[in-house]
């Protein structure tokens, strides 16, 4: 299961690009700046959220003369055993460059609903700082992975953030306590659901990681550290008690918005943030592979790997290809040359990307 007949119009540096006859392994090869990562970004937007770069819609569109963004469109067919099961796509329209629209089988749909059709995971060079970055970065990492388990998770996260903003305004203005009760009830409802999904995600990731050999990719140990109760009633009570403190702080100090994902190397117990860059990369790949197994259960799954193979030694590269070959996810990889992909070259669909154009090799 995977994507076939992918089309891009006016997206980044791609005026009109079509990728057909896809395979389990799909390689995008070209010089830096050719548009390889732009293609991966387009595929990432076939799921909920802002894509692998978290860019604004205005930055995604090609520019017309005068620097005005053109309407862009991304579309793809979902296939299973060679048969098209659905057609999904996302686009903008002239005059509304800041509004993202989604269609499934020709009918309007919500961006969140894309998670019900396709599970997308990715690994990019910018994620190398995941373990040393802020807790918020790791929460977003959990939330993106959680969509493989609960397609409704993105809606819950957005609803929680909205409720907490409303609560903050009420705390600042000293609004009606009854309205505060209602807002905190919403925050507790969505917050407890978000926390339980994150907790379940980490448990299931650990189950998958425990089945992987510790080498050549260092096995990470993951621990979910909740920022508040996972029970709705308890979270609502804690929010009510914390009103004076939160008013003084100007933000909510308890709840899922304070969650943390703790990562250590399983063999040594050393925090991932203190490990070498090579060890951090190996652990990140291990998590990505484990999540790929979860994501591939029950619906088409796509794994996007940007400039990964070239930065691995031959032993780890061989093991990566072996695991990807055995997995159910369709794999898309980028590279500046074909040499790192020699082991899978005969079984892969390959495109040479240059100046926003993709030519089948």
FENCORRA-V687518 format. One record per pair of residues at least 4 apart in sequence whose ideal C-beta (glycine too) atoms are under 8 Angstrom apart, sorted by sequence separation. I is the first residue (numbers start at 1). J is the second residue. D is the distance in whole Angstrom. If there is no record, write none. Layout:
((I	J	D) (I	J	D))
This chain:
((10	14	8) (22	26	6) (30	34	3) (35	39	6) (36	40	7) (37	41	6) (38	42	7) (39	43	7) (40	44	6) (41	45	7) (42	46	8) (50	54	4) (51	55	7) (55	59	4) (56	60	7) (57	61	7) (63	67	5) (64	68	5) (79	83	6) (92	96	6) (103	107	6) (109	113	5) (113	117	7) (114	118	6) (115	119	7) (123	127	6) (129	133	5) (133	137	4) (134	138	8) (135	139	6) (136	140	7) (137	141	6) (138	142	7) (139	143	6) (140	144	6) (141	145	7) (142	146	6) (143	147	7) (146	150	6) (147	151	6) (149	153	7) (152	156	6) (153	157	6) (154	158	6) (155	159	6) (156	160	6) (157	161	7) (158	162	6) (159	163	6) (160	164	6) (161	165	6) (162	166	7) (163	167	6) (164	168	6) (165	169	7) (166	170	6) (167	171	6) (168	172	6) (169	173	6) (170	174	8) (175	179	6) (176	180	7) (177	181	6) (178	182	7) (179	183	6) (180	184	6) (181	185	6) (182	186	7) (183	187	6) (184	188	6) (185	189	6) (186	190	6) (187	191	5) (188	192	6) (189	193	7) (190	194	6) (191	195	6) (192	196	6) (193	197	6) (194	198	6) (195	199	6) (196	200	6) (197	201	6) (198	202	7) (199	203	7) (200	204	6) (201	205	6) (202	206	6) (203	207	7) (204	208	7) (205	209	6) (206	210	6) (207	211	7) (208	212	7) (214	218	7) (226	230	6) (231	235	6) (232	236	6) (233	237	7) (234	238	6) (235	239	6) (236	240	7) (237	241	6) (238	242	6) (239	243	8) (242	246	5) (243	247	6) (244	248	7) (245	249	6) (246	250	8) (249	253	6) (254	258	7) (264	268	8) (265	269	7) (270	274	6) (271	275	7) (275	279	4) (276	280	7) (277	281	6) (278	282	6) (279	283	6) (280	284	6) (281	285	6) (282	286	6) (283	287	7) (284	288	6) (285	289	6) (286	290	6) (287	291	6) (288	292	6) (289	293	7) (290	294	7) (291	295	6) (292	296	6) (293	297	8) (305	309	7) (307	311	7) (308	312	7) (312	316	4) (313	317	7) (314	318	6) (315	319	7) (316	320	6) (317	321	7) (318	322	6) (319	323	6) (320	324	6) (321	325	6) (322	326	7) (323	327	6) (327	331	8) (338	342	7) (341	345	5) (344	348	5) (353	357	7) (9	14	8) (10	15	6) (30	35	7) (45	50	8) (49	54	8) (50	55	7) (55	60	6) (63	68	7) (64	69	7) (79	84	5) (80	85	5) (92	97	6) (103	108	6) (104	109	4) (109	114	7) (133	138	7) (170	175	4) (175	180	6) (212	217	7) (214	219	5) (229	234	4) (230	235	8) (246	251	7) (252	257	6) (253	258	7) (264	269	6) (265	270	5) (270	275	6) (275	280	5) (296	301	4) (312	317	4) (324	329	8) (335	340	6) (345	350	7) (353	358	5) (354	359	8) (8	14	5) (9	15	7) (10	16	8) (11	17	8) (30	36	5) (45	51	5) (50	56	8) (63	69	6) (64	70	5) (78	84	7) (79	85	7) (92	98	8) (93	99	7) (102	108	7) (103	109	6) (147	153	6) (150	156	8) (169	175	8) (170	176	8) (213	219	8) (229	235	5) (246	252	5) (252	258	8) (264	270	6) (295	301	5) (335	341	6) (352	358	7) (353	359	8) (9	16	6) (19	26	8) (29	36	7) (44	51	4) (62	69	7) (63	70	7) (77	84	5) (78	85	5) (92	99	6) (101	108	7) (102	109	5) (130	137	6) (131	138	8) (146	153	5) (147	154	6) (212	219	6) (228	235	5) (239	246	8) (246	253	6) (264	271	5) (265	272	7) (272	279	8) (324	331	5) (338	345	6) (341	348	7) (351	358	4) (352	359	5) (8	16	7) (28	36	4) (44	52	4) (61	69	4) (62	70	5) (78	86	4) (92	100	6) (93	101	7) (102	110	6) (129	137	8) (130	138	6) (245	253	6) (246	254	8) (263	271	7) (264	272	6) (272	280	6) (275	283	7) (295	303	8) (309	317	6) (312	320	6) (333	341	7) (351	359	6) (7	16	8) (8	17	4) (51	60	8) (61	70	5) (77	86	7) (78	87	7) (91	100	8) (92	101	7) (102	111	5) (104	113	7) (170	179	6) (171	180	8) (229	238	6) (262	271	8) (263	272	4) (292	301	7) (351	360	6) (352	361	5) (7	17	7) (8	18	8) (41	51	5) (61	71	7) (62	72	7) (77	87	5) (78	88	6) (90	100	6) (91	101	5) (104	114	8) (143	153	6) (170	180	5) (209	219	6) (228	238	6) (242	252	7) (265	275	6) (350	360	7) (351	361	7) (7	18	5) (28	39	6) (41	52	5) (58	69	5) (61	72	5) (76	87	7) (90	101	7) (100	111	6) (102	113	7) (130	141	6) (143	154	7) (209	220	7) (242	253	6) (272	283	6) (292	303	5) (309	320	7) (349	360	7) (350	361	4) (6	18	7) (7	19	8) (28	40	7) (40	52	6) (41	53	6) (57	69	8) (60	72	6) (75	87	7) (76	88	6) (90	102	5) (91	103	8) (102	114	6) (209	221	8) (242	254	5) (308	320	7) (338	350	7) (5	18	7) (6	19	4) (75	88	7) (76	89	7) (89	102	7) (90	103	8) (104	117	7) (167	180	7) (170	183	6) (209	222	7) (239	252	7) (5	19	8) (6	20	8) (41	55	8) (75	89	4) (88	102	8) (89	103	5) (127	141	8) (143	157	6) (265	279	6) (5	20	5) (45	60	8) (74	89	6) (88	103	7) (206	221	7) (239	254	7) (288	303	7) (4	20	7) (6	22	7) (73	89	7) (74	90	5) (75	91	8) (88	104	5) (167	183	5) (206	222	6) (238	254	5) (239	255	7) (4	21	8) (73	90	8) (74	91	7) (87	104	7) (88	105	8) (166	183	5) (167	184	6) (205	222	6) (238	255	8) (288	305	8) (4	22	5) (73	91	4) (86	104	6) (87	105	6) (265	283	7) (3	22	6) (41	60	8) (72	91	6) (73	92	8) (86	105	6) (87	106	7) (235	254	8) (325	344	7) (2	22	6) (19	39	7) (71	91	7) (72	92	6) (163	183	6) (167	187	6) (202	222	5) (235	255	7) (263	283	7) (14	35	6) (71	92	5) (90	111	7) (163	184	8) (202	223	7) (203	224	8) (303	324	7) (2	24	7) (13	35	5) (17	39	7) (71	93	5) (202	224	4) (321	343	5) (325	347	8) (12	35	7) (69	92	8) (71	94	5) (121	144	8) (163	186	4) (164	187	6) (201	224	8) (285	308	7) (317	340	7) (321	344	5) (14	38	6) (90	114	8) (121	145	7) (163	187	4) (303	327	8) (309	333	6) (13	38	6) (14	39	7) (199	224	5) (308	333	7) (310	335	6) (318	343	6) (12	38	4) (71	97	7) (88	114	6) (198	224	6) (228	254	4) (303	329	4) (305	331	7) (309	335	6) (310	336	7) (317	343	7) (11	38	7) (121	148	7) (159	186	7) (160	187	6) (163	190	6) (199	226	7) (227	254	6) (228	255	4) (301	328	6) (302	329	6) (303	330	7) (305	332	7) (306	333	8) (307	334	6) (310	337	8) (14	42	8) (46	74	7) (69	97	5) (119	147	7) (163	191	8) (198	226	8) (227	255	6) (228	256	7) (301	329	4) (302	330	5) (303	331	5) (304	332	5) (305	333	5) (306	334	5) (307	335	7) (312	340	8) (12	41	7) (45	74	6) (88	117	6) (119	148	5) (227	256	6) (301	330	7) (302	331	8) (303	332	7) (305	334	7) (307	336	8) (12	42	8) (46	76	6) (88	118	7) (160	190	4) (226	256	7) (227	257	7) (228	258	7) (281	311	7) (300	330	7) (302	332	7) (310	340	5) (8	39	7) (11	42	5) (43	74	8) (61	92	7) (86	117	6) (159	190	4) (160	191	5) (195	226	5) (199	230	6) (227	258	3) (285	316	8) (289	320	8) (296	327	6) (309	340	4) (42	74	5) (115	147	5) (195	227	8) (227	259	5) (296	328	4) (309	341	6) (43	76	7) (157	190	8) (195	228	7) (226	259	6) (227	260	7) (296	329	5) (8	42	5) (156	190	5) (160	194	6) (195	229	8) (196	230	5) (225	259	7) (282	316	7) (289	323	6) (293	327	7) (295	329	7) (57	92	6) (116	151	5) (195	230	5) (224	259	7) (225	260	4) (285	320	7) (289	324	8) (292	327	6) (6	42	8) (61	97	6) (115	151	4) (225	261	7) (6	43	7) (156	193	5) (157	194	6) (191	228	7) (192	229	7) (224	261	6) (225	262	6) (292	329	5) (113	151	7) (115	153	8) (156	194	5) (192	230	6) (223	261	8) (224	262	8) (289	327	8) (58	97	6) (78	117	6) (112	151	7) (115	154	7) (192	231	6) (222	261	7) (223	262	4) (3	43	7) (57	97	6) (58	98	7) (78	118	6) (112	152	7) (192	232	4) (195	235	8) (222	262	7) (223	263	8) (57	98	5) (153	194	7) (156	197	7) (191	232	8) (222	263	6) (223	264	8) (46	88	6) (56	98	8) (57	99	8) (112	154	5) (221	263	7) (3	46	7) (46	89	8) (57	100	6) (111	154	8) (112	155	5) (189	232	6) (192	235	5) (220	263	5) (221	264	5) (46	90	7) (153	197	5) (188	232	5) (191	235	6) (220	264	7) (221	265	7) (45	90	5) (188	233	8) (220	265	6) (221	266	4) (219	265	8) (220	266	6) (15	62	6) (150	197	5) (188	235	4) (218	265	6) (219	266	4) (12	60	6) (14	62	8) (149	197	6) (187	235	8) (188	236	4) (218	266	8) (219	267	7) (221	269	8) (11	60	6) (13	62	7) (187	236	8) (218	267	7) (11	61	7) (12	62	7) (10	61	6) (11	62	7) (143	194	8) (146	197	5) (149	200	6) (185	236	6) (188	239	6) (10	62	4) (146	198	6) (149	201	6) (184	236	6) (187	239	6) (214	266	7) (220	272	6) (214	267	6) (143	198	7) (146	201	5) (149	204	7) (184	239	5) (142	198	5) (145	201	6) (184	240	6) (209	266	8) (218	275	8) (198	256	7) (139	198	8) (142	201	6) (181	240	8) (202	261	7) (10	70	4) (142	202	7) (145	205	8) (10	71	7) (11	72	5) (195	256	5) (198	259	6) (218	279	5) (10	72	4) (11	73	8) (49	111	8) (194	256	5) (9	72	6) (10	73	7) (11	74	6) (48	111	5) (180	243	7) (220	283	4) (8	72	8) (9	73	4) (48	112	5) (191	255	5) (195	259	7) (218	282	4) (219	283	7) (8	73	7) (9	74	8) (187	252	8) (191	256	5) (217	282	5) (218	283	5) (222	287	7) (7	73	7) (8	74	6) (48	114	6) (191	257	8) (216	282	7) (217	283	7) (220	286	6) (7	74	7) (47	114	5) (48	115	5) (219	286	6) (220	287	6) (6	74	8) (7	75	5) (46	114	6) (47	115	6) (187	255	7) (217	285	5) (218	286	7) (6	75	7) (7	76	7) (217	286	4) (6	76	4) (52	122	5) (5	76	7) (47	118	6) (4	76	7) (5	77	5) (46	118	6) (47	119	7) (52	124	6) (167	239	8) (171	243	6) (217	289	7) (3	76	5) (4	77	5) (47	120	4) (53	126	8) (3	77	7) (4	78	8) (46	120	7) (212	286	6) (3	78	7) (4	79	5) (171	246	6) (172	247	7) (2	78	8) (3	79	7) (44	120	6) (171	247	4) (1	78	7) (2	79	6) (43	120	7) (209	286	6) (212	289	7) (1	79	7) (44	122	6) (168	246	8) (172	250	8) (209	287	7) (212	290	7) (1	80	5) (167	246	8) (1	81	8) (4	84	7) (209	290	5) (40	122	7) (142	224	8) (168	250	7) (205	287	7) (208	290	4) (168	251	7) (208	291	8) (40	124	8) (168	252	7) (167	252	7) (205	290	5) (208	293	5) (205	291	6) (208	294	7) (37	124	8) (164	252	5) (205	294	7) (204	294	6) (164	255	7) (164	257	6) (201	294	8) (49	144	7) (160	255	8) (160	256	6) (161	257	8) (160	257	7) (48	147	6) (216	315	5) (217	316	7) (47	147	7) (216	316	5) (217	319	7) (216	319	5) (217	320	8) (49	154	7) (48	154	5) (3	118	8) (139	256	8) (142	259	8) (139	257	8) (142	261	6) (139	259	6) (141	261	7) (139	260	8) (138	260	7) (139	261	7) (135	258	8) (138	261	4) (135	259	7) (135	260	5) (138	263	8) (135	261	8) (131	263	6) (131	271	8) (131	272	4) (132	273	5) (131	273	5) (148	291	7) (131	275	8) (149	294	7) (145	291	5) (148	294	5) (148	295	4) (128	277	7) (131	280	5) (145	294	8) (148	297	8) (130	280	8) (145	295	8) (128	280	7) (131	283	8) (128	281	6) (131	284	8) (148	301	8) (130	284	6) (128	284	7) (127	284	6) (123	284	7) (123	285	7) (123	288	5) (121	288	6) (121	291	5) (121	292	6) (121	295	5) (120	295	8) (119	295	4) (119	296	7) (119	299	6) (121	301	7) (123	303	8) (124	304	8) (118	299	7) (119	300	7) (120	301	8) (121	302	7) (122	303	7) (123	304	7) (125	306	6) (117	299	7) (118	300	5) (119	301	4) (120	302	5) (121	303	5) (122	304	4) (123	305	5) (124	306	4) (125	307	6) (116	299	7) (117	300	7) (118	301	7) (119	302	7) (120	303	8) (121	304	7) (122	305	7) (123	306	7) (124	307	8) (118	302	7) (120	304	7) (122	306	7) (123	308	6) (121	329	7) (119	329	8) (85	300	8) (80	300	7) (79	300	8) (78	300	5) (52	304	7) (52	306	8) (46	302	8) (43	302	6) (44	304	6) (43	304	6) (40	304	5) (40	306	6) (37	306	5) (36	306	8) (43	332	6) (40	332	6) (39	332	8) (40	334	6) (39	334	8) (3	300	7) (37	334	6) (1	299	7) (2	300	6) (36	334	4) (1	300	4) (2	301	8) (3	302	6) (25	324	7) (36	335	8) (1	301	7) (2	302	6) (25	325	8) (24	325	7) (26	330	7) (28	332	7) (32	336	6) (26	331	7) (28	333	7) (29	334	7) (31	336	6) (24	330	6) (25	331	5) (26	332	5) (27	333	6) (28	334	5) (29	335	5) (30	336	7) (24	331	7) (26	333	7) (27	334	8) (28	335	8) (29	336	7) (22	330	7) (25	333	7) (27	335	7) (29	337	7) (29	338	6) (27	338	7) (29	341	8) (27	341	6) (39	353	7) (27	344	8) (36	353	5) (27	345	8) (35	353	5) (38	356	8) (25	344	5) (34	353	5) (35	354	8) (39	358	7) (34	354	5) (35	355	7) (27	348	5) (29	350	6) (34	355	6) (35	356	5) (25	347	6) (26	348	7) (27	349	7) (29	351	7) (30	352	6) (34	356	8) (35	357	8) (24	347	7) (25	348	4) (26	349	5) (27	350	5) (28	351	5) (29	352	6) (30	353	4) (31	354	7) (35	358	8) (23	347	7) (24	348	8) (25	349	7) (26	350	8) (27	351	7) (29	353	7) (30	354	5) (23	348	6) (26	351	8) (28	353	5) (23	349	4) (1	328	7) (2	329	8) (3	330	6) (22	349	5) (2	330	3) (21	349	6) (1	330	7) (28	358	7) (19	351	6) (29	361	7) (17	356	7) (19	358	6) (21	360	7) (17	357	7) (18	358	8) (15	356	6) (17	358	5) (13	355	7) (14	356	5) (13	356	4) (14	357	8) (12	356	7) (14	358	8))
